Amino acid sequence: MSKRTQPTCDDCYFRRAGLCALSPEVPCPTFRLHSRGSLVPPRQPRLVPRPLTGAFRAA
C-alpha cells in the first residue's frame, strides 16, 4: 500500500507560475494541481439522468 501525501500550495499550478497572491499553508479553493506545465481542469461530476415524473412525460 502506498500512502498519499496531502497536496500543498507548492503543488499548485498558480503558485508555480507565480500567479498566486495568497500565502496560506493549506491549498485554497482555487487549487489546481500542477501537471506537466499545464493547467488541469477540475473534474466534473458525472451526469445522471433523472426519471421523468407523470407531469413531464410526453403525451
mmCIF file of the N, C-alpha and C atoms, coordinates in Angstrom:
data_MODEL
# 
_entry.id   MODEL 
# 
loop_
_atom_site.group_PDB 
_atom_site.id 
_atom_site.type_symbol 
_atom_site.label_atom_id 
_atom_site.label_alt_id 
_atom_site.label_comp_id 
_atom_site.label_asym_id 
_atom_site.label_entity_id 
_atom_site.label_seq_id 
_atom_site.pdbx_PDB_ins_code 
_atom_site.Cartn_x 
_atom_site.Cartn_y 
_atom_site.Cartn_z 
_atom_site.occupancy 
_atom_site.B_iso_or_equiv 
_atom_site.pdbx_formal_charge 
_atom_site.auth_seq_id 
_atom_site.auth_comp_id 
_atom_site.auth_asym_id 
_atom_site.auth_atom_id 
_atom_site.pdbx_PDB_model_num 
ATOM 1   N N  . MET A 1 1  ? 0.833   -1.181 0.000   1.00 0.00 ? 1  MET A N  1 
ATOM 2   C CA . MET A 1 1  ? 0.000   0.000  0.000   1.00 0.00 ? 1  MET A CA 1 
ATOM 3   C C  . MET A 1 1  ? 0.874   1.239  0.000   1.00 0.00 ? 1  MET A C  1 
ATOM 4   N N  . SER A 1 2  ? 0.448   2.224  -0.755  1.00 0.00 ? 2  SER A N  1 
ATOM 5   C CA . SER A 1 2  ? 1.200   3.476  -0.775  1.00 0.00 ? 2  SER A CA 1 
ATOM 6   C C  . SER A 1 2  ? 0.412   4.541  -0.024  1.00 0.00 ? 2  SER A C  1 
ATOM 7   N N  . LYS A 1 3  ? 1.133   5.388  0.643   1.00 0.00 ? 3  LYS A N  1 
ATOM 8   C CA . LYS A 1 3  ? 0.493   6.476  1.371   1.00 0.00 ? 3  LYS A CA 1 
ATOM 9   C C  . LYS A 1 3  ? 0.456   7.703  0.476   1.00 0.00 ? 3  LYS A C  1 
ATOM 10  N N  . ARG A 1 4  ? -0.707  8.303  0.379   1.00 0.00 ? 4  ARG A N  1 
ATOM 11  C CA . ARG A 1 4  ? -0.830  9.533  -0.401  1.00 0.00 ? 4  ARG A CA 1 
ATOM 12  C C  . ARG A 1 4  ? -0.509  10.708 0.495   1.00 0.00 ? 4  ARG A C  1 
ATOM 13  N N  . THR A 1 5  ? 0.252   11.613 -0.029  1.00 0.00 ? 5  THR A N  1 
ATOM 14  C CA . THR A 1 5  ? 0.547   12.820 0.726   1.00 0.00 ? 5  THR A CA 1 
ATOM 15  C C  . THR A 1 5  ? -0.475  13.883 0.356   1.00 0.00 ? 5  THR A C  1 
ATOM 16  N N  . GLN A 1 6  ? -0.779  14.726 1.298   1.00 0.00 ? 6  GLN A N  1 
ATOM 17  C CA . GLN A 1 6  ? -1.715  15.810 1.054   1.00 0.00 ? 6  GLN A CA 1 
ATOM 18  C C  . GLN A 1 6  ? -1.066  16.850 0.151   1.00 0.00 ? 6  GLN A C  1 
ATOM 19  N N  . PRO A 1 7  ? -1.814  17.402 -0.806  1.00 0.00 ? 7  PRO A N  1 
ATOM 20  C CA . PRO A 1 7  ? -1.231  18.432 -1.667  1.00 0.00 ? 7  PRO A CA 1 
ATOM 21  C C  . PRO A 1 7  ? -0.924  19.692 -0.863  1.00 0.00 ? 7  PRO A C  1 
ATOM 22  N N  . THR A 1 8  ? 0.098   20.382 -1.271  1.00 0.00 ? 8  THR A N  1 
ATOM 23  C CA . THR A 1 8  ? 0.474   21.639 -0.625  1.00 0.00 ? 8  THR A CA 1 
ATOM 24  C C  . THR A 1 8  ? 0.369   22.760 -1.647  1.00 0.00 ? 8  THR A C  1 
ATOM 25  N N  . CYS A 1 9  ? 0.515   23.971 -1.189  1.00 0.00 ? 9  CYS A N  1 
ATOM 26  C CA . CYS A 1 9  ? 0.480   25.114 -2.105  1.00 0.00 ? 9  CYS A CA 1 
ATOM 27  C C  . CYS A 1 9  ? 1.607   25.035 -3.127  1.00 0.00 ? 9  CYS A C  1 
ATOM 28  N N  . ASP A 1 10 ? 2.708   24.389 -2.769  1.00 0.00 ? 10 ASP A N  1 
ATOM 29  C CA . ASP A 1 10 ? 3.822   24.263 -3.706  1.00 0.00 ? 10 ASP A CA 1 
ATOM 30  C C  . ASP A 1 10 ? 3.489   23.331 -4.871  1.00 0.00 ? 10 ASP A C  1 
ATOM 31  N N  . ASP A 1 11 ? 2.416   22.547 -4.758  1.00 0.00 ? 11 ASP A N  1 
ATOM 32  C CA . ASP A 1 11 ? 1.976   21.661 -5.835  1.00 0.00 ? 11 ASP A CA 1 
ATOM 33  C C  . ASP A 1 11 ? 0.981   22.351 -6.772  1.00 0.00 ? 11 ASP A C  1 
ATOM 34  N N  . CYS A 1 12 ? 0.616   23.580 -6.466  1.00 0.00 ? 12 CYS A N  1 
ATOM 35  C CA . CYS A 1 12 ? -0.415  24.294 -7.212  1.00 0.00 ? 12 CYS A CA 1 
ATOM 36  C C  . CYS A 1 12 ? 0.149   24.956 -8.471  1.00 0.00 ? 12 CYS A C  1 
ATOM 37  N N  . TYR A 1 13 ? -0.618  24.880 -9.546  1.00 0.00 ? 13 TYR A N  1 
ATOM 38  C CA . TYR A 1 13 ? -0.227  25.496 -10.812 1.00 0.00 ? 13 TYR A CA 1 
ATOM 39  C C  . TYR A 1 13 ? -0.011  26.997 -10.640 1.00 0.00 ? 13 TYR A C  1 
ATOM 40  N N  . PHE A 1 14 ? -0.930  27.658 -9.945  1.00 0.00 ? 14 PHE A N  1 
ATOM 41  C CA . PHE A 1 14 ? -0.851  29.106 -9.793  1.00 0.00 ? 14 PHE A CA 1 
ATOM 42  C C  . PHE A 1 14 ? 0.375   29.529 -8.984  1.00 0.00 ? 14 PHE A C  1 
ATOM 43  N N  . ARG A 1 15 ? 0.720   28.762 -7.958  1.00 0.00 ? 15 ARG A N  1 
ATOM 44  C CA . ARG A 1 15 ? 1.900   29.085 -7.148  1.00 0.00 ? 15 ARG A CA 1 
ATOM 45  C C  . ARG A 1 15 ? 3.167   28.931 -7.978  1.00 0.00 ? 15 ARG A C  1 
ATOM 46  N N  . ARG A 1 16 ? 3.263   27.841 -8.724  1.00 0.00 ? 16 ARG A N  1 
ATOM 47  C CA . ARG A 1 16 ? 4.465   27.594 -9.530  1.00 0.00 ? 16 ARG A CA 1 
ATOM 48  C C  . ARG A 1 16 ? 4.611   28.586 -10.676 1.00 0.00 ? 16 ARG A C  1 
ATOM 49  N N  . ALA A 1 17 ? 3.498   29.087 -11.185 1.00 0.00 ? 17 ALA A N  1 
ATOM 50  C CA . ALA A 1 17 ? 3.546   30.049 -12.287 1.00 0.00 ? 17 ALA A CA 1 
ATOM 51  C C  . ALA A 1 17 ? 3.696   31.482 -11.782 1.00 0.00 ? 17 ALA A C  1 
ATOM 52  N N  . GLY A 1 18 ? 3.747   31.657 -10.457 1.00 0.00 ? 18 GLY A N  1 
ATOM 53  C CA . GLY A 1 18 ? 3.886   32.996 -9.894  1.00 0.00 ? 18 GLY A CA 1 
ATOM 54  C C  . GLY A 1 18 ? 2.606   33.810 -9.962  1.00 0.00 ? 18 GLY A C  1 
ATOM 55  N N  . LEU A 1 19 ? 1.468   33.139 -10.059 1.00 0.00 ? 19 LEU A N  1 
ATOM 56  C CA . LEU A 1 19 ? 0.186   33.824 -10.185 1.00 0.00 ? 19 LEU A CA 1 
ATOM 57  C C  . LEU A 1 19 ? -0.609  33.870 -8.882  1.00 0.00 ? 19 LEU A C  1 
ATOM 58  N N  . CYS A 1 20 ? -0.103  33.251 -7.832  1.00 0.00 ? 20 CYS A N  1 
ATOM 59  C CA . CYS A 1 20 ? -0.824  33.191 -6.557  1.00 0.00 ? 20 CYS A CA 1 
ATOM 60  C C  . CYS A 1 20 ? -0.509  34.431 -5.722  1.00 0.00 ? 20 CYS A C  1 
ATOM 61  N N  . ALA A 1 21 ? -1.550  35.089 -5.230  1.00 0.00 ? 21 ALA A N  1 
ATOM 62  C CA . ALA A 1 21 ? -1.373  36.267 -4.394  1.00 0.00 ? 21 ALA A CA 1 
ATOM 63  C C  . ALA A 1 21 ? -1.591  35.941 -2.923  1.00 0.00 ? 21 ALA A C  1 
ATOM 64  N N  . LEU A 1 22 ? -1.903  34.689 -2.620  1.00 0.00 ? 22 LEU A N  1 
ATOM 65  C CA . LEU A 1 22 ? -2.171  34.280 -1.245  1.00 0.00 ? 22 LEU A CA 1 
ATOM 66  C C  . LEU A 1 22 ? -0.936  33.636 -0.639  1.00 0.00 ? 22 LEU A C  1 
ATOM 67  N N  . SER A 1 23 ? -0.927  33.565 0.681   1.00 0.00 ? 23 SER A N  1 
ATOM 68  C CA . SER A 1 23 ? 0.196   32.893 1.338   1.00 0.00 ? 23 SER A CA 1 
ATOM 69  C C  . SER A 1 23 ? -0.279  31.943 2.437   1.00 0.00 ? 23 SER A C  1 
ATOM 70  N N  . PRO A 1 24 ? -1.299  31.112 2.154   1.00 0.00 ? 24 PRO A N  1 
ATOM 71  C CA . PRO A 1 24 ? -1.726  30.136 3.163   1.00 0.00 ? 24 PRO A CA 1 
ATOM 72  C C  . PRO A 1 24 ? -0.798  28.925 3.157   1.00 0.00 ? 24 PRO A C  1 
ATOM 73  N N  . GLU A 1 25 ? -0.908  28.127 4.173   1.00 0.00 ? 25 GLU A N  1 
ATOM 74  C CA . GLU A 1 25 ? -0.108  26.899 4.243   1.00 0.00 ? 25 GLU A CA 1 
ATOM 75  C C  . GLU A 1 25 ? -0.888  25.696 3.736   1.00 0.00 ? 25 GLU A C  1 
ATOM 76  N N  . VAL A 1 26 ? -2.179  25.875 3.540   1.00 0.00 ? 26 VAL A N  1 
ATOM 77  C CA . VAL A 1 26 ? -3.021  24.791 3.020   1.00 0.00 ? 26 VAL A CA 1 
ATOM 78  C C  . VAL A 1 26 ? -3.598  25.233 1.678   1.00 0.00 ? 26 VAL A C  1 
ATOM 79  N N  . PRO A 1 27 ? -3.876  24.298 0.775   1.00 0.00 ? 27 PRO A N  1 
ATOM 80  C CA . PRO A 1 27 ? -4.427  24.670 -0.531  1.00 0.00 ? 27 PRO A CA 1 
ATOM 81  C C  . PRO A 1 27 ? -5.760  25.409 -0.400  1.00 0.00 ? 27 PRO A C  1 
ATOM 82  N N  . CYS A 1 28 ? -5.935  26.428 -1.223  1.00 0.00 ? 28 CYS A N  1 
ATOM 83  C CA . CYS A 1 28 ? -7.158  27.229 -1.205  1.00 0.00 ? 28 CYS A CA 1 
ATOM 84  C C  . CYS A 1 28 ? -8.192  26.623 -2.164  1.00 0.00 ? 28 CYS A C  1 
ATOM 85  N N  . PRO A 1 29 ? -9.401  27.179 -2.227  1.00 0.00 ? 29 PRO A N  1 
ATOM 86  C CA . PRO A 1 29 ? -10.434 26.621 -3.112  1.00 0.00 ? 29 PRO A CA 1 
ATOM 87  C C  . PRO A 1 29 ? -10.076 26.657 -4.596  1.00 0.00 ? 29 PRO A C  1 
ATOM 88  N N  . THR A 1 30 ? -9.157  27.534 -5.002  1.00 0.00 ? 30 THR A N  1 
ATOM 89  C CA . THR A 1 30 ? -8.783  27.609 -6.416  1.00 0.00 ? 30 THR A CA 1 
ATOM 90  C C  . THR A 1 30 ? -7.603  26.709 -6.754  1.00 0.00 ? 30 THR A C  1 
ATOM 91  N N  . PHE A 1 31 ? -7.207  25.831 -5.844  1.00 0.00 ? 31 PHE A N  1 
ATOM 92  C CA . PHE A 1 31 ? -6.062  24.940 -6.055  1.00 0.00 ? 31 PHE A CA 1 
ATOM 93  C C  . PHE A 1 31 ? -6.252  24.099 -7.308  1.00 0.00 ? 31 PHE A C  1 
ATOM 94  N N  . ARG A 1 32 ? -5.231  24.102 -8.167  1.00 0.00 ? 32 ARG A N  1 
ATOM 95  C CA . ARG A 1 32 ? -5.200  23.232 -9.341  1.00 0.00 ? 32 ARG A CA 1 
ATOM 96  C C  . ARG A 1 32 ? -3.837  22.569 -9.363  1.00 0.00 ? 32 ARG A C  1 
ATOM 97  N N  . LEU A 1 33 ? -3.818  21.272 -9.445  1.00 0.00 ? 33 LEU A N  1 
ATOM 98  C CA . LEU A 1 33 ? -2.582  20.515 -9.417  1.00 0.00 ? 33 LEU A CA 1 
ATOM 99  C C  . LEU A 1 33 ? -1.723  20.840 -10.628 1.00 0.00 ? 33 LEU A C  1 
ATOM 100 N N  . HIS A 1 34 ? -0.450  21.110 -10.379 1.00 0.00 ? 34 HIS A N  1 
ATOM 101 C CA . HIS A 1 34 ? 0.494   21.371 -11.460 1.00 0.00 ? 34 HIS A CA 1 
ATOM 102 C C  . HIS A 1 34 ? 0.815   20.039 -12.113 1.00 0.00 ? 34 HIS A C  1 
ATOM 103 N N  . SER A 1 35 ? 0.559   19.933 -13.406 1.00 0.00 ? 35 SER A N  1 
ATOM 104 C CA . SER A 1 35 ? 0.774   18.675 -14.104 1.00 0.00 ? 35 SER A CA 1 
ATOM 105 C C  . SER A 1 35 ? 1.428   18.930 -15.450 1.00 0.00 ? 35 SER A C  1 
ATOM 106 N N  . ARG A 1 36 ? 2.706   18.598 -15.545 1.00 0.00 ? 36 ARG A N  1 
ATOM 107 C CA . ARG A 1 36 ? 3.460   18.727 -16.797 1.00 0.00 ? 36 ARG A CA 1 
ATOM 108 C C  . ARG A 1 36 ? 3.366   20.120 -17.400 1.00 0.00 ? 36 ARG A C  1 
ATOM 109 N N  . GLY A 1 37 ? 3.392   21.136 -16.566 1.00 0.00 ? 37 GLY A N  1 
ATOM 110 C CA . GLY A 1 37 ? 3.417   22.504 -17.060 1.00 0.00 ? 37 GLY A CA 1 
ATOM 111 C C  . GLY A 1 37 ? 2.108   23.036 -17.599 1.00 0.00 ? 37 GLY A C  1 
ATOM 112 N N  . SER A 1 38 ? 1.017   22.326 -17.364 1.00 0.00 ? 38 SER A N  1 
ATOM 113 C CA . SER A 1 38 ? -0.265  22.807 -17.868 1.00 0.00 ? 38 SER A CA 1 
ATOM 114 C C  . SER A 1 38 ? -1.288  22.855 -16.745 1.00 0.00 ? 38 SER A C  1 
ATOM 115 N N  . LEU A 1 39 ? -2.347  23.565 -16.994 1.00 0.00 ? 39 LEU A N  1 
ATOM 116 C CA . LEU A 1 39 ? -3.421  23.702 -16.025 1.00 0.00 ? 39 LEU A CA 1 
ATOM 117 C C  . LEU A 1 39 ? -4.429  22.585 -16.249 1.00 0.00 ? 39 LEU A C  1 
ATOM 118 N N  . VAL A 1 40 ? -4.675  21.796 -15.227 1.00 0.00 ? 40 VAL A N  1 
ATOM 119 C CA . VAL A 1 40 ? -5.608  20.677 -15.318 1.00 0.00 ? 40 VAL A CA 1 
ATOM 120 C C  . VAL A 1 40 ? -6.979  21.169 -14.861 1.00 0.00 ? 40 VAL A C  1 
ATOM 121 N N  . PRO A 1 41 ? -8.009  21.045 -15.700 1.00 0.00 ? 41 PRO A N  1 
ATOM 122 C CA . PRO A 1 41 ? -9.330  21.492 -15.280 1.00 0.00 ? 41 PRO A CA 1 
ATOM 123 C C  . PRO A 1 41 ? -9.863  20.608 -14.160 1.00 0.00 ? 41 PRO A C  1 
ATOM 124 N N  . PRO A 1 42 ? -10.729 21.167 -13.313 1.00 0.00 ? 42 PRO A N  1 
ATOM 125 C CA . PRO A 1 42 ? -11.293 20.355 -12.236 1.00 0.00 ? 42 PRO A CA 1 
ATOM 126 C C  . PRO A 1 42 ? -12.168 19.250 -12.802 1.00 0.00 ? 42 PRO A C  1 
ATOM 127 N N  . ARG A 1 43 ? -12.243 18.143 -12.081 1.00 0.00 ? 43 ARG A N  1 
ATOM 128 C CA . ARG A 1 43 ? -13.083 17.030 -12.526 1.00 0.00 ? 43 ARG A CA 1 
ATOM 129 C C  . ARG A 1 43 ? -14.542 17.423 -12.406 1.00 0.00 ? 43 ARG A C  1 
ATOM 130 N N  . GLN A 1 44 ? -15.302 17.072 -13.419 1.00 0.00 ? 44 GLN A N  1 
ATOM 131 C CA . GLN A 1 44 ? -16.727 17.372 -13.431 1.00 0.00 ? 44 GLN A CA 1 
ATOM 132 C C  . GLN A 1 44 ? -17.496 16.155 -12.932 1.00 0.00 ? 44 GLN A C  1 
ATOM 133 N N  . PRO A 1 45 ? -18.558 16.384 -12.178 1.00 0.00 ? 45 PRO A N  1 
ATOM 134 C CA . PRO A 1 45 ? -19.346 15.240 -11.727 1.00 0.00 ? 45 PRO A CA 1 
ATOM 135 C C  . PRO A 1 45 ? -20.053 14.575 -12.904 1.00 0.00 ? 45 PRO A C  1 
ATOM 136 N N  . ARG A 1 46 ? -20.272 13.287 -12.775 1.00 0.00 ? 46 ARG A N  1 
ATOM 137 C CA . ARG A 1 46 ? -20.964 12.534 -13.821 1.00 0.00 ? 46 ARG A CA 1 
ATOM 138 C C  . ARG A 1 46 ? -22.436 12.939 -13.828 1.00 0.00 ? 46 ARG A C  1 
ATOM 139 N N  . LEU A 1 47 ? -22.972 13.150 -15.012 1.00 0.00 ? 47 LEU A N  1 
ATOM 140 C CA . LEU A 1 47 ? -24.387 13.484 -15.138 1.00 0.00 ? 47 LEU A CA 1 
ATOM 141 C C  . LEU A 1 47 ? -25.209 12.207 -15.072 1.00 0.00 ? 47 LEU A C  1 
ATOM 142 N N  . VAL A 1 48 ? -26.206 12.227 -14.221 1.00 0.00 ? 48 VAL A N  1 
ATOM 143 C CA . VAL A 1 48 ? -27.072 11.066 -14.046 1.00 0.00 ? 48 VAL A CA 1 
ATOM 144 C C  . VAL A 1 48 ? -28.488 11.490 -14.412 1.00 0.00 ? 48 VAL A C  1 
ATOM 145 N N  . PRO A 1 49 ? -29.070 10.887 -15.439 1.00 0.00 ? 49 PRO A N  1 
ATOM 146 C CA . PRO A 1 49 ? -30.427 11.282 -15.835 1.00 0.00 ? 49 PRO A CA 1 
ATOM 147 C C  . PRO A 1 49 ? -31.442 10.908 -14.756 1.00 0.00 ? 49 PRO A C  1 
ATOM 148 N N  . ARG A 1 50 ? -32.356 11.816 -14.530 1.00 0.00 ? 50 ARG A N  1 
ATOM 149 C CA . ARG A 1 50 ? -33.414 11.558 -13.556 1.00 0.00 ? 50 ARG A CA 1 
ATOM 150 C C  . ARG A 1 50 ? -34.631 11.004 -14.275 1.00 0.00 ? 50 ARG A C  1 
ATOM 151 N N  . PRO A 1 51 ? -35.354 10.108 -13.640 1.00 0.00 ? 51 PRO A N  1 
ATOM 152 C CA . PRO A 1 51 ? -36.578 9.605  -14.274 1.00 0.00 ? 51 PRO A CA 1 
ATOM 153 C C  . PRO A 1 51 ? -37.624 10.722 -14.332 1.00 0.00 ? 51 PRO A C  1 
ATOM 154 N N  . LEU A 1 52 ? -38.368 10.764 -15.429 1.00 0.00 ? 52 LEU A N  1 
ATOM 155 C CA . LEU A 1 52 ? -39.400 11.782 -15.580 1.00 0.00 ? 52 LEU A CA 1 
ATOM 156 C C  . LEU A 1 52 ? -40.612 11.432 -14.732 1.00 0.00 ? 52 LEU A C  1 
ATOM 157 N N  . THR A 1 53 ? -41.231 12.453 -14.186 1.00 0.00 ? 53 THR A N  1 
ATOM 158 C CA . THR A 1 53 ? -42.457 12.237 -13.418 1.00 0.00 ? 53 THR A CA 1 
ATOM 159 C C  . THR A 1 53 ? -43.648 12.318 -14.364 1.00 0.00 ? 53 THR A C  1 
ATOM 160 N N  . GLY A 1 54 ? -44.819 11.971 -13.888 1.00 0.00 ? 54 GLY A N  1 
ATOM 161 C CA . GLY A 1 54 ? -46.018 11.951 -14.721 1.00 0.00 ? 54 GLY A CA 1 
ATOM 162 C C  . GLY A 1 54 ? -46.331 13.285 -15.370 1.00 0.00 ? 54 GLY A C  1 
ATOM 163 N N  . ALA A 1 55 ? -46.051 14.397 -14.713 1.00 0.00 ? 55 ALA A N  1 
ATOM 164 C CA . ALA A 1 55 ? -46.384 15.715 -15.251 1.00 0.00 ? 55 ALA A CA 1 
ATOM 165 C C  . ALA A 1 55 ? -45.513 16.083 -16.442 1.00 0.00 ? 55 ALA A C  1 
ATOM 166 N N  . PHE A 1 56 ? -44.346 15.489 -16.579 1.00 0.00 ? 56 PHE A N  1 
ATOM 167 C CA . PHE A 1 56 ? -43.414 15.871 -17.630 1.00 0.00 ? 56 PHE A CA 1 
ATOM 168 C C  . PHE A 1 56 ? -43.286 14.837 -18.749 1.00 0.00 ? 56 PHE A C  1 
ATOM 169 N N  . ARG A 1 57 ? -44.008 13.752 -18.665 1.00 0.00 ? 57 ARG A N  1 
ATOM 170 C CA . ARG A 1 57 ? -43.934 12.727 -19.710 1.00 0.00 ? 57 ARG A CA 1 
ATOM 171 C C  . ARG A 1 57 ? -44.641 13.205 -20.972 1.00 0.00 ? 57 ARG A C  1 
ATOM 172 N N  . ALA A 1 58 ? -44.133 12.764 -22.109 1.00 0.00 ? 58 ALA A N  1 
ATOM 173 C CA . ALA A 1 58 ? -44.768 13.133 -23.382 1.00 0.00 ? 58 ALA A CA 1 
ATOM 174 C C  . ALA A 1 58 ? -46.139 12.466 -23.486 1.00 0.00 ? 58 ALA A C  1 
ATOM 175 N N  . ALA A 1 59 ? -47.069 13.188 -24.046 1.00 0.00 ? 59 ALA A N  1 
ATOM 176 C CA . ALA A 1 59 ? -48.441 12.664 -24.146 1.00 0.00 ? 59 ALA A CA 1 
ATOM 177 C C  . ALA A 1 59 ? -48.599 11.712 -25.296 1.00 0.00 ? 59 ALA A C  1 
# 
